[in-house]
Amino acid sequence: MPARNGVTAATMVQSGFTGVYDVFAGDGNLPGRLCGLPRAAELTAEFGQPLEVMLTNIKKYCVGFPIQSAEKR
């Protein structure tokens, strides 16, 4: 998959596609595409806060293995 994605990216650049530095800025930004009237301050209000997933447990296998807690790395 990484090799395919690299070839796809190179082909897109060769075809004239461009990218953006910040997906939250400018015309056609990500929040504007996902909803009609984005409120950037609300979308980024909790950046840097602990994630809820860190308070959960993950069962790796359906049977025969103990539940693993999420680890902060």
mmCIF file of the N, C-alpha and C atoms, coordinates in Angstrom:
data_MODEL
# 
_entry.id   MODEL 
# 
loop_
_atom_site.group_PDB 
_atom_site.id 
_atom_site.type_symbol 
_atom_site.label_atom_id 
_atom_site.label_alt_id 
_atom_site.label_comp_id 
_atom_site.label_asym_id 
_atom_site.label_entity_id 
_atom_site.label_seq_id 
_atom_site.pdbx_PDB_ins_code 
_atom_site.Cartn_x 
_atom_site.Cartn_y 
_atom_site.Cartn_z 
_atom_site.occupancy 
_atom_site.B_iso_or_equiv 
_atom_site.pdbx_formal_charge 
_atom_site.auth_seq_id 
_atom_site.auth_comp_id 
_atom_site.auth_asym_id 
_atom_site.auth_atom_id 
_atom_site.pdbx_PDB_model_num 
ATOM 1   N N  . MET A 1 1  ? 0.821   -1.191  0.000   1.00 0.00 ? 1  MET A N  1 
ATOM 2   C CA . MET A 1 1  ? 0.000   0.000   0.000   1.00 0.00 ? 1  MET A CA 1 
ATOM 3   C C  . MET A 1 1  ? 0.870   1.262   0.000   1.00 0.00 ? 1  MET A C  1 
ATOM 4   N N  . PRO A 1 2  ? 1.924   1.352   0.834   1.00 0.00 ? 2  PRO A N  1 
ATOM 5   C CA . PRO A 1 2  ? 2.758   2.560   0.791   1.00 0.00 ? 2  PRO A CA 1 
ATOM 6   C C  . PRO A 1 2  ? 3.377   2.799   -0.585  1.00 0.00 ? 2  PRO A C  1 
ATOM 7   N N  . ALA A 1 3  ? 3.811   1.738   -1.253  1.00 0.00 ? 3  ALA A N  1 
ATOM 8   C CA . ALA A 1 3  ? 4.399   1.896   -2.582  1.00 0.00 ? 3  ALA A CA 1 
ATOM 9   C C  . ALA A 1 3  ? 3.356   2.405   -3.569  1.00 0.00 ? 3  ALA A C  1 
ATOM 10  N N  . ARG A 1 4  ? 2.161   1.849   -3.519  1.00 0.00 ? 4  ARG A N  1 
ATOM 11  C CA . ARG A 1 4  ? 1.085   2.299   -4.408  1.00 0.00 ? 4  ARG A CA 1 
ATOM 12  C C  . ARG A 1 4  ? 0.752   3.763   -4.152  1.00 0.00 ? 4  ARG A C  1 
ATOM 13  N N  . ASN A 1 5  ? 0.666   4.161   -2.877  1.00 0.00 ? 5  ASN A N  1 
ATOM 14  C CA . ASN A 1 5  ? 0.356   5.545   -2.535  1.00 0.00 ? 5  ASN A CA 1 
ATOM 15  C C  . ASN A 1 5  ? 1.459   6.494   -3.010  1.00 0.00 ? 5  ASN A C  1 
ATOM 16  N N  . GLY A 1 6  ? 2.713   6.060   -2.917  1.00 0.00 ? 6  GLY A N  1 
ATOM 17  C CA . GLY A 1 6  ? 3.818   6.885   -3.396  1.00 0.00 ? 6  GLY A CA 1 
ATOM 18  C C  . GLY A 1 6  ? 3.761   7.084   -4.901  1.00 0.00 ? 6  GLY A C  1 
ATOM 19  N N  . VAL A 1 7  ? 3.481   6.008   -5.626  1.00 0.00 ? 7  VAL A N  1 
ATOM 20  C CA . VAL A 1 7  ? 3.364   6.103   -7.090  1.00 0.00 ? 7  VAL A CA 1 
ATOM 21  C C  . VAL A 1 7  ? 2.169   6.984   -7.463  1.00 0.00 ? 7  VAL A C  1 
ATOM 22  N N  . THR A 1 8  ? 1.070   6.827   -6.756  1.00 0.00 ? 8  THR A N  1 
ATOM 23  C CA . THR A 1 8  ? -0.115  7.652   -7.019  1.00 0.00 ? 8  THR A CA 1 
ATOM 24  C C  . THR A 1 8  ? 0.193   9.120   -6.777  1.00 0.00 ? 8  THR A C  1 
ATOM 25  N N  . ALA A 1 9  ? 0.878   9.431   -5.681  1.00 0.00 ? 9  ALA A N  1 
ATOM 26  C CA . ALA A 1 9  ? 1.232   10.820  -5.377  1.00 0.00 ? 9  ALA A CA 1 
ATOM 27  C C  . ALA A 1 9  ? 2.153   11.393  -6.442  1.00 0.00 ? 9  ALA A C  1 
ATOM 28  N N  . ALA A 1 10 ? 3.154   10.632  -6.859  1.00 0.00 ? 10 ALA A N  1 
ATOM 29  C CA . ALA A 1 10 ? 4.084   11.100  -7.896  1.00 0.00 ? 10 ALA A CA 1 
ATOM 30  C C  . ALA A 1 10 ? 3.359   11.336  -9.217  1.00 0.00 ? 10 ALA A C  1 
ATOM 31  N N  . THR A 1 11 ? 2.438   10.445  -9.565  1.00 0.00 ? 11 THR A N  1 
ATOM 32  C CA . THR A 1 11 ? 1.663   10.592  -10.797 1.00 0.00 ? 11 THR A CA 1 
ATOM 33  C C  . THR A 1 11 ? 0.771   11.832  -10.736 1.00 0.00 ? 11 THR A C  1 
ATOM 34  N N  . MET A 1 12 ? 0.186   12.083  -9.565  1.00 0.00 ? 12 MET A N  1 
ATOM 35  C CA . MET A 1 12 ? -0.673  13.268  -9.414  1.00 0.00 ? 12 MET A CA 1 
ATOM 36  C C  . MET A 1 12 ? 0.134   14.547  -9.548  1.00 0.00 ? 12 MET A C  1 
ATOM 37  N N  . VAL A 1 13 ? 1.315   14.600  -8.951  1.00 0.00 ? 13 VAL A N  1 
ATOM 38  C CA . VAL A 1 13 ? 2.180   15.778  -9.063  1.00 0.00 ? 13 VAL A CA 1 
ATOM 39  C C  . VAL A 1 13 ? 2.602   15.976  -10.517 1.00 0.00 ? 13 VAL A C  1 
ATOM 40  N N  . GLN A 1 14 ? 2.955   14.903  -11.184 1.00 0.00 ? 14 GLN A N  1 
ATOM 41  C CA . GLN A 1 14 ? 3.365   14.973  -12.583 1.00 0.00 ? 14 GLN A CA 1 
ATOM 42  C C  . GLN A 1 14 ? 2.214   15.480  -13.459 1.00 0.00 ? 14 GLN A C  1 
ATOM 43  N N  . SER A 1 15 ? 0.982   15.191  -13.070 1.00 0.00 ? 15 SER A N  1 
ATOM 44  C CA . SER A 1 15 ? -0.191  15.623  -13.834 1.00 0.00 ? 15 SER A CA 1 
ATOM 45  C C  . SER A 1 15 ? -0.617  17.049  -13.511 1.00 0.00 ? 15 SER A C  1 
ATOM 46  N N  . GLY A 1 16 ? 0.061   17.681  -12.554 1.00 0.00 ? 16 GLY A N  1 
ATOM 47  C CA . GLY A 1 16 ? -0.239  19.079  -12.244 1.00 0.00 ? 16 GLY A CA 1 
ATOM 48  C C  . GLY A 1 16 ? -1.043  19.327  -10.989 1.00 0.00 ? 16 GLY A C  1 
ATOM 49  N N  . PHE A 1 17 ? -1.322  18.280  -10.227 1.00 0.00 ? 17 PHE A N  1 
ATOM 50  C CA . PHE A 1 17 ? -2.037  18.482  -8.968  1.00 0.00 ? 17 PHE A CA 1 
ATOM 51  C C  . PHE A 1 17 ? -1.144  19.257  -8.002  1.00 0.00 ? 17 PHE A C  1 
ATOM 52  N N  . THR A 1 18 ? -1.757  20.043  -7.159  1.00 0.00 ? 18 THR A N  1 
ATOM 53  C CA . THR A 1 18 ? -1.017  20.770  -6.130  1.00 0.00 ? 18 THR A CA 1 
ATOM 54  C C  . THR A 1 18 ? -1.604  20.435  -4.774  1.00 0.00 ? 18 THR A C  1 
ATOM 55  N N  . GLY A 1 19 ? -0.942  20.842  -3.747  1.00 0.00 ? 19 GLY A N  1 
ATOM 56  C CA . GLY A 1 19 ? -1.416  20.594  -2.393  1.00 0.00 ? 19 GLY A CA 1 
ATOM 57  C C  . GLY A 1 19 ? -1.519  21.898  -1.621  1.00 0.00 ? 19 GLY A C  1 
ATOM 58  N N  . VAL A 1 20 ? -1.916  21.794  -0.384  1.00 0.00 ? 20 VAL A N  1 
ATOM 59  C CA . VAL A 1 20 ? -2.028  22.958  0.481   1.00 0.00 ? 20 VAL A CA 1 
ATOM 60  C C  . VAL A 1 20 ? -1.191  22.737  1.723   1.00 0.00 ? 20 VAL A C  1 
ATOM 61  N N  . TYR A 1 21 ? -0.710  23.822  2.308   1.00 0.00 ? 21 TYR A N  1 
ATOM 62  C CA . TYR A 1 21 ? 0.074   23.731  3.530   1.00 0.00 ? 21 TYR A CA 1 
ATOM 63  C C  . TYR A 1 21 ? -0.834  23.499  4.737   1.00 0.00 ? 21 TYR A C  1 
ATOM 64  N N  . ASP A 1 22 ? -2.009  24.132  4.721   1.00 0.00 ? 22 ASP A N  1 
ATOM 65  C CA . ASP A 1 22 ? -2.913  24.084  5.867   1.00 0.00 ? 22 ASP A CA 1 
ATOM 66  C C  . ASP A 1 22 ? -4.325  23.752  5.381   1.00 0.00 ? 22 ASP A C  1 
ATOM 67  N N  . VAL A 1 23 ? -4.862  22.587  5.751   1.00 0.00 ? 23 VAL A N  1 
ATOM 68  C CA . VAL A 1 23 ? -6.186  22.179  5.286   1.00 0.00 ? 23 VAL A CA 1 
ATOM 69  C C  . VAL A 1 23 ? -7.309  22.991  5.907   1.00 0.00 ? 23 VAL A C  1 
ATOM 70  N N  . PHE A 1 24 ? -6.999  23.798  6.922   1.00 0.00 ? 24 PHE A N  1 
ATOM 71  C CA . PHE A 1 24 ? -8.015  24.617  7.570   1.00 0.00 ? 24 PHE A CA 1 
ATOM 72  C C  . PHE A 1 24 ? -8.088  26.025  6.991   1.00 0.00 ? 24 PHE A C  1 
ATOM 73  N N  . ALA A 1 25 ? -7.224  26.374  6.035   1.00 0.00 ? 25 ALA A N  1 
ATOM 74  C CA . ALA A 1 25 ? -7.168  27.738  5.508   1.00 0.00 ? 25 ALA A CA 1 
ATOM 75  C C  . ALA A 1 25 ? -7.579  27.784  4.037   1.00 0.00 ? 25 ALA A C  1 
ATOM 76  N N  . GLY A 1 26 ? -8.009  28.954  3.591   1.00 0.00 ? 26 GLY A N  1 
ATOM 77  C CA . GLY A 1 26 ? -8.279  29.198  2.181   1.00 0.00 ? 26 GLY A CA 1 
ATOM 78  C C  . GLY A 1 26 ? -9.605  28.671  1.677   1.00 0.00 ? 26 GLY A C  1 
ATOM 79  N N  . ASP A 1 27 ? -9.860  28.938  0.393   1.00 0.00 ? 27 ASP A N  1 
ATOM 80  C CA . ASP A 1 27 ? -11.075 28.450  -0.266  1.00 0.00 ? 27 ASP A CA 1 
ATOM 81  C C  . ASP A 1 27 ? -11.030 26.938  -0.395  1.00 0.00 ? 27 ASP A C  1 
ATOM 82  N N  . GLY A 1 28 ? -12.177 26.310  -0.245  1.00 0.00 ? 28 GLY A N  1 
ATOM 83  C CA . GLY A 1 28 ? -12.245 24.863  -0.387  1.00 0.00 ? 28 GLY A CA 1 
ATOM 84  C C  . GLY A 1 28 ? -11.537 24.112  0.713   1.00 0.00 ? 28 GLY A C  1 
ATOM 85  N N  . ASN A 1 29 ? -11.442 24.706  1.913   1.00 0.00 ? 29 ASN A N  1 
ATOM 86  C CA . ASN A 1 29 ? -10.755 24.030  3.015   1.00 0.00 ? 29 ASN A CA 1 
ATOM 87  C C  . ASN A 1 29 ? -11.556 22.825  3.496   1.00 0.00 ? 29 ASN A C  1 
ATOM 88  N N  . LEU A 1 30 ? -10.905 21.964  4.253   1.00 0.00 ? 30 LEU A N  1 
ATOM 89  C CA . LEU A 1 30 ? -11.524 20.718  4.692   1.00 0.00 ? 30 LEU A CA 1 
ATOM 90  C C  . LEU A 1 30 ? -12.819 20.936  5.482   1.00 0.00 ? 30 LEU A C  1 
ATOM 91  N N  . PRO A 1 31 ? -12.838 21.775  6.518   1.00 0.00 ? 31 PRO A N  1 
ATOM 92  C CA . PRO A 1 31 ? -14.095 21.954  7.255   1.00 0.00 ? 31 PRO A CA 1 
ATOM 93  C C  . PRO A 1 31 ? -15.217 22.507  6.370   1.00 0.00 ? 31 PRO A C  1 
ATOM 94  N N  . GLY A 1 32 ? -14.868 23.398  5.440   1.00 0.00 ? 32 GLY A N  1 
ATOM 95  C CA . GLY A 1 32 ? -15.874 23.952  4.539   1.00 0.00 ? 32 GLY A CA 1 
ATOM 96  C C  . GLY A 1 32 ? -16.469 22.901  3.621   1.00 0.00 ? 32 GLY A C  1 
ATOM 97  N N  . ARG A 1 33 ? -15.665 21.900  3.264   1.00 0.00 ? 33 ARG A N  1 
ATOM 98  C CA . ARG A 1 33 ? -16.148 20.815  2.401   1.00 0.00 ? 33 ARG A CA 1 
ATOM 99  C C  . ARG A 1 33 ? -16.985 19.805  3.182   1.00 0.00 ? 33 ARG A C  1 
ATOM 100 N N  . LEU A 1 34 ? -16.678 19.636  4.463   1.00 0.00 ? 34 LEU A N  1 
ATOM 101 C CA . LEU A 1 34 ? -17.380 18.641  5.259   1.00 0.00 ? 34 LEU A CA 1 
ATOM 102 C C  . LEU A 1 34 ? -18.722 19.126  5.785   1.00 0.00 ? 34 LEU A C  1 
ATOM 103 N N  . CYS A 1 35 ? -18.863 20.425  5.989   1.00 0.00 ? 35 CYS A N  1 
ATOM 104 C CA . CYS A 1 35 ? -20.140 20.968  6.463   1.00 0.00 ? 35 CYS A CA 1 
ATOM 105 C C  . CYS A 1 35 ? -20.333 22.357  5.867   1.00 0.00 ? 35 CYS A C  1 
ATOM 106 N N  . GLY A 1 36 ? -21.547 22.811  5.854   1.00 0.00 ? 36 GLY A N  1 
ATOM 107 C CA . GLY A 1 36 ? -21.878 24.075  5.207   1.00 0.00 ? 36 GLY A CA 1 
ATOM 108 C C  . GLY A 1 36 ? -21.305 25.303  5.890   1.00 0.00 ? 36 GLY A C  1 
ATOM 109 N N  . LEU A 1 37 ? -21.365 25.357  7.209   1.00 0.00 ? 37 LEU A N  1 
ATOM 110 C CA . LEU A 1 37 ? -20.920 26.540  7.953   1.00 0.00 ? 37 LEU A CA 1 
ATOM 111 C C  . LEU A 1 37 ? -19.999 26.114  9.094   1.00 0.00 ? 37 LEU A C  1 
ATOM 112 N N  . PRO A 1 38 ? -18.716 25.888  8.802   1.00 0.00 ? 38 PRO A N  1 
ATOM 113 C CA . PRO A 1 38 ? -17.809 25.409  9.846   1.00 0.00 ? 38 PRO A CA 1 
ATOM 114 C C  . PRO A 1 38 ? -17.466 26.490  10.867  1.00 0.00 ? 38 PRO A C  1 
ATOM 115 N N  . ARG A 1 39 ? -17.272 26.066  12.102  1.00 0.00 ? 39 ARG A N  1 
ATOM 116 C CA . ARG A 1 39 ? -16.828 26.977  13.162  1.00 0.00 ? 39 ARG A CA 1 
ATOM 117 C C  . ARG A 1 39 ? -15.467 26.462  13.635  1.00 0.00 ? 39 ARG A C  1 
ATOM 118 N N  . ALA A 1 40 ? -14.403 27.037  13.069  1.00 0.00 ? 40 ALA A N  1 
ATOM 119 C CA . ALA A 1 40 ? -13.038 26.545  13.308  1.00 0.00 ? 40 ALA A CA 1 
ATOM 120 C C  . ALA A 1 40 ? -12.685 26.540  14.786  1.00 0.00 ? 40 ALA A C  1 
ATOM 121 N N  . ALA A 1 41 ? -13.083 27.558  15.528  1.00 0.00 ? 41 ALA A N  1 
ATOM 122 C CA . ALA A 1 41 ? -12.752 27.625  16.955  1.00 0.00 ? 41 ALA A CA 1 
ATOM 123 C C  . ALA A 1 41 ? -13.354 26.431  17.704  1.00 0.00 ? 41 ALA A C  1 
ATOM 124 N N  . GLU A 1 42 ? -14.547 26.027  17.313  1.00 0.00 ? 42 GLU A N  1 
ATOM 125 C CA . GLU A 1 42 ? -15.197 24.889  17.960  1.00 0.00 ? 42 GLU A CA 1 
ATOM 126 C C  . GLU A 1 42 ? -14.522 23.564  17.577  1.00 0.00 ? 42 GLU A C  1 
ATOM 127 N N  . LEU A 1 43 ? -14.083 23.477  16.325  1.00 0.00 ? 43 LEU A N  1 
ATOM 128 C CA . LEU A 1 43 ? -13.421 22.257  15.855  1.00 0.00 ? 43 LEU A CA 1 
ATOM 129 C C  . LEU A 1 43 ? -12.082 22.021  16.541  1.00 0.00 ? 43 LEU A C  1 
ATOM 130 N N  . THR A 1 44 ? -11.379 23.089  16.871  1.00 0.00 ? 44 THR A N  1 
ATOM 131 C CA . THR A 1 44 ? -10.044 22.968  17.447  1.00 0.00 ? 44 THR A CA 1 
ATOM 132 C C  . THR A 1 44 ? -10.006 23.262  18.941  1.00 0.00 ? 44 THR A C  1 
ATOM 133 N N  . ALA A 1 45 ? -11.145 23.428  19.580  1.00 0.00 ? 45 ALA A N  1 
ATOM 134 C CA . ALA A 1 45 ? -11.199 23.823  20.991  1.00 0.00 ? 45 ALA A CA 1 
ATOM 135 C C  . ALA A 1 45 ? -10.506 22.833  21.920  1.00 0.00 ? 45 ALA A C  1 
ATOM 136 N N  . GLU A 1 46 ? -10.563 21.556  21.624  1.00 0.00 ? 46 GLU A N  1 
ATOM 137 C CA . GLU A 1 46 ? -10.014 20.549  22.535  1.00 0.00 ? 46 GLU A CA 1 
ATOM 138 C C  . GLU A 1 46 ? -8.697  19.955  22.049  1.00 0.00 ? 46 GLU A C  1 
ATOM 139 N N  . PHE A 1 47 ? -8.036  20.584  21.089  1.00 0.00 ? 47 PHE A N  1 
ATOM 140 C CA . PHE A 1 47 ? -6.721  20.092  20.646  1.00 0.00 ? 47 PHE A CA 1 
ATOM 141 C C  . PHE A 1 47 ? -5.766  20.114  21.825  1.00 0.00 ? 47 PHE A C  1 
ATOM 142 N N  . GLY A 1 48 ? -5.018  19.049  22.004  1.00 0.00 ? 48 GLY A N  1 
ATOM 143 C CA . GLY A 1 48 ? -4.047  18.962  23.083  1.00 0.00 ? 48 GLY A CA 1 
ATOM 144 C C  . GLY A 1 48 ? -4.602  18.348  24.356  1.00 0.00 ? 48 GLY A C  1 
ATOM 145 N N  . GLN A 1 49 ? -5.912  18.101  24.419  1.00 0.00 ? 49 GLN A N  1 
ATOM 146 C CA . GLN A 1 49 ? -6.523  17.488  25.589  1.00 0.00 ? 49 GLN A CA 1 
ATOM 147 C C  . GLN A 1 49 ? -6.352  15.972  25.510  1.00 0.00 ? 49 GLN A C  1 
ATOM 148 N N  . PRO A 1 50 ? -6.396  15.282  26.635  1.00 0.00 ? 50 PRO A N  1 
ATOM 149 C CA . PRO A 1 50 ? -6.302  13.816  26.598  1.00 0.00 ? 50 PRO A CA 1 
ATOM 150 C C  . PRO A 1 50 ? -7.434  13.214  25.758  1.00 0.00 ? 50 PRO A C  1 
ATOM 151 N N  . LEU A 1 51 ? -7.123  12.159  25.031  1.00 0.00 ? 51 LEU A N  1 
ATOM 152 C CA . LEU A 1 51 ? -8.111  11.508  24.184  1.00 0.00 ? 51 LEU A CA 1 
ATOM 153 C C  . LEU A 1 51 ? -8.909  10.487  24.975  1.00 0.00 ? 51 LEU A C  1 
ATOM 154 N N  . GLU A 1 52 ? -10.203 10.387  24.695  1.00 0.00 ? 52 GLU A N  1 
ATOM 155 C CA . GLU A 1 52 ? -11.064 9.420   25.376  1.00 0.00 ? 52 GLU A CA 1 
ATOM 156 C C  . GLU A 1 52 ? -10.597 7.992   25.124  1.00 0.00 ? 52 GLU A C  1 
ATOM 157 N N  . VAL A 1 53 ? -10.015 7.740   23.957  1.00 0.00 ? 53 VAL A N  1 
ATOM 158 C CA . VAL A 1 53 ? -9.587  6.379   23.643  1.00 0.00 ? 53 VAL A CA 1 
ATOM 159 C C  . VAL A 1 53 ? -8.532  5.899   24.635  1.00 0.00 ? 53 VAL A C  1 
ATOM 160 N N  . MET A 1 54 ? -7.830  6.804   25.269  1.00 0.00 ? 54 MET A N  1 
ATOM 161 C CA . MET A 1 54 ? -6.821  6.413   26.255  1.00 0.00 ? 54 MET A CA 1 
ATOM 162 C C  . MET A 1 54 ? -7.465  5.881   27.537  1.00 0.00 ? 54 MET A C  1 
ATOM 163 N N  . LEU A 1 55 ? -8.775  6.091   27.695  1.00 0.00 ? 55 LEU A N  1 
ATOM 164 C CA . LEU A 1 55 ? -9.481  5.612   28.881  1.00 0.00 ? 55 LEU A CA 1 
ATOM 165 C C  . LEU A 1 55 ? -10.234 4.310   28.605  1.00 0.00 ? 55 LEU A C  1 
ATOM 166 N N  . THR A 1 56 ? -10.025 3.726   27.437  1.00 0.00 ? 56 THR A N  1 
ATOM 167 C CA . THR A 1 56 ? -10.761 2.525   27.050  1.00 0.00 ? 56 THR A CA 1 
ATOM 168 C C  . THR A 1 56 ? -9.872  1.289   27.104  1.00 0.00 ? 56 THR A C  1 
ATOM 169 N N  . ASN A 1 57 ? -10.480 0.158   26.923  1.00 0.00 ? 57 ASN A N  1 
ATOM 170 C CA . ASN A 1 57 ? -9.772  -1.112  26.802  1.00 0.00 ? 57 ASN A CA 1 
ATOM 171 C C  . ASN A 1 57 ? -9.999  -1.669  25.405  1.00 0.00 ? 57 ASN A C  1 
ATOM 172 N N  . ILE A 1 58 ? -9.018  -2.359  24.896  1.00 0.00 ? 58 ILE A N  1 
ATOM 173 C CA . ILE A 1 58 ? -9.101  -2.909  23.548  1.00 0.00 ? 58 ILE A CA 1 
ATOM 174 C C  . ILE A 1 58 ? -8.884  -4.416  23.637  1.00 0.00 ? 58 ILE A C  1 
ATOM 175 N N  . LYS A 1 59 ? -9.820  -5.177  23.137  1.00 0.00 ? 59 LYS A N  1 
ATOM 176 C CA . LYS A 1 59 ? -9.662  -6.633  23.117  1.00 0.00 ? 59 LYS A CA 1 
ATOM 177 C C  . LYS A 1 59 ? -9.077  -7.000  21.764  1.00 0.00 ? 59 LYS A C  1 
ATOM 178 N N  . LYS A 1 60 ? -7.835  -7.482  21.772  1.00 0.00 ? 60 LYS A N  1 
ATOM 179 C CA . LYS A 1 60 ? -7.123  -7.777  20.527  1.00 0.00 ? 60 LYS A CA 1 
ATOM 180 C C  . LYS A 1 60 ? -7.714  -8.957  19.772  1.00 0.00 ? 60 LYS A C  1 
ATOM 181 N N  . TYR A 1 61 ? -8.141  -9.972  20.493  1.00 0.00 ? 61 TYR A N  1 
ATOM 182 C CA . TYR A 1 61 ? -8.653  -11.186 19.865  1.00 0.00 ? 61 TYR A CA 1 
ATOM 183 C C  . TYR A 1 61 ? -10.040 -11.485 20.425  1.00 0.00 ? 61 TYR A C  1 
ATOM 184 N N  . CYS A 1 62 ? -10.872 -12.149 19.641  1.00 0.00 ? 62 CYS A N  1 
ATOM 185 C CA . CYS A 1 62 ? -12.247 -12.382 20.084  1.00 0.00 ? 62 CYS A CA 1 
ATOM 186 C C  . CYS A 1 62 ? -12.332 -13.334 21.274  1.00 0.00 ? 62 CYS A C  1 
ATOM 187 N N  . VAL A 1 63 ? -11.378 -14.256 21.422  1.00 0.00 ? 63 VAL A N  1 
ATOM 188 C CA . VAL A 1 63 ? -11.389 -15.194 22.560  1.00 0.00 ? 63 VAL A CA 1 
ATOM 189 C C  . VAL A 1 63 ? -9.975  -15.508 23.008  1.00 0.00 ? 63 VAL A C  1 
ATOM 190 N N  . GLY A 1 64 ? -9.838  -15.941 24.240  1.00 0.00 ? 64 GLY A N  1 
ATOM 191 C CA . GLY A 1 64 ? -8.592  -16.503 24.719  1.00 0.00 ? 64 GLY A CA 1 
ATOM 192 C C  . GLY A 1 64 ? -7.446  -15.536 24.942  1.00 0.00 ? 64 GLY A C  1 
ATOM 193 N N  . PHE A 1 65 ? -7.694  -14.279 25.125  1.00 0.00 ? 65 PHE A N  1 
ATOM 194 C CA . PHE A 1 65 ? -6.612  -13.328 25.346  1.00 0.00 ? 65 PHE A CA 1 
ATOM 195 C C  . PHE A 1 65 ? -7.144  -12.205 26.238  1.00 0.00 ? 65 PHE A C  1 
ATOM 196 N N  . PRO A 1 66 ? -6.368  -11.732 27.203  1.00 0.00 ? 66 PRO A N  1 
ATOM 197 C CA . PRO A 1 66 ? -6.863  -10.678 28.096  1.00 0.00 ? 66 PRO A CA 1 
ATOM 198 C C  . PRO A 1 66 ? -7.046  -9.339  27.364  1.00 0.00 ? 66 PRO A C  1 
ATOM 199 N N  . ILE A 1 67 ? -7.892  -8.516  27.921  1.00 0.00 ? 67 ILE A N  1 
ATOM 200 C CA . ILE A 1 67 ? -8.146  -7.189  27.363  1.00 0.00 ? 67 ILE A CA 1 
ATOM 201 C C  . ILE A 1 67 ? -6.916  -6.313  27.626  1.00 0.00 ? 67 ILE A C  1 
ATOM 202 N N  . GLN A 1 68 ? -6.492  -5.558  26.625  1.00 0.00 ? 68 GLN A N  1 
ATOM 203 C CA . GLN A 1 68 ? -5.351  -4.664  26.743  1.00 0.00 ? 68 GLN A CA 1 
ATOM 204 C C  . GLN A 1 68 ? -5.839  -3.225  26.928  1.00 0.00 ? 68 GLN A C  1 
ATOM 205 N N  . SER A 1 69 ? -5.225  -2.489  27.829  1.00 0.00 ? 69 SER A N  1 
ATOM 206 C CA . SER A 1 69 ? -5.579  -1.079  27.973  1.00 0.00 ? 69 SER A CA 1 
ATOM 207 C C  . SER A 1 69 ? -4.753  -0.280  26.969  1.00 0.00 ? 69 SER A C  1 
ATOM 208 N N  . ALA A 1 70 ? -5.287  0.856   26.570  1.00 0.00 ? 70 ALA A N  1 
ATOM 209 C CA . ALA A 1 70 ? -4.549  1.736   25.645  1.00 0.00 ? 70 ALA A CA 1 
ATOM 210 C C  . ALA A 1 70 ? -3.350  2.312   26.376  1.00 0.00 ? 70 ALA A C  1 
ATOM 211 N N  . GLU A 1 71 ? -2.215  2.396   25.696  1.00 0.00 ? 71 GLU A N  1 
ATOM 212 C CA . GLU A 1 71 ? -1.000  2.915   26.301  1.00 0.00 ? 71 GLU A CA 1 
ATOM 213 C C  . GLU A 1 71 ? -0.649  4.258   25.696  1.00 0.00 ? 71 GLU A C  1 
ATOM 214 N N  . LYS A 1 72 ? -0.187  5.163   26.515  1.00 0.00 ? 72 LYS A N  1 
ATOM 215 C CA . LYS A 1 72 ? 0.304   6.438   26.005  1.00 0.00 ? 72 LYS A CA 1 
ATOM 216 C C  . LYS A 1 72 ? 1.767   6.266   25.643  1.00 0.00 ? 72 LYS A C  1 
ATOM 217 N N  . ARG A 1 73 ? 2.110   6.554   24.402  1.00 0.00 ? 73 ARG A N  1 
ATOM 218 C CA . ARG A 1 73 ? 3.490   6.402   23.947  1.00 0.00 ? 73 ARG A CA 1 
ATOM 219 C C  . ARG A 1 73 ? 4.068   7.723   23.591  1.00 0.00 ? 73 ARG A C  1 
# 
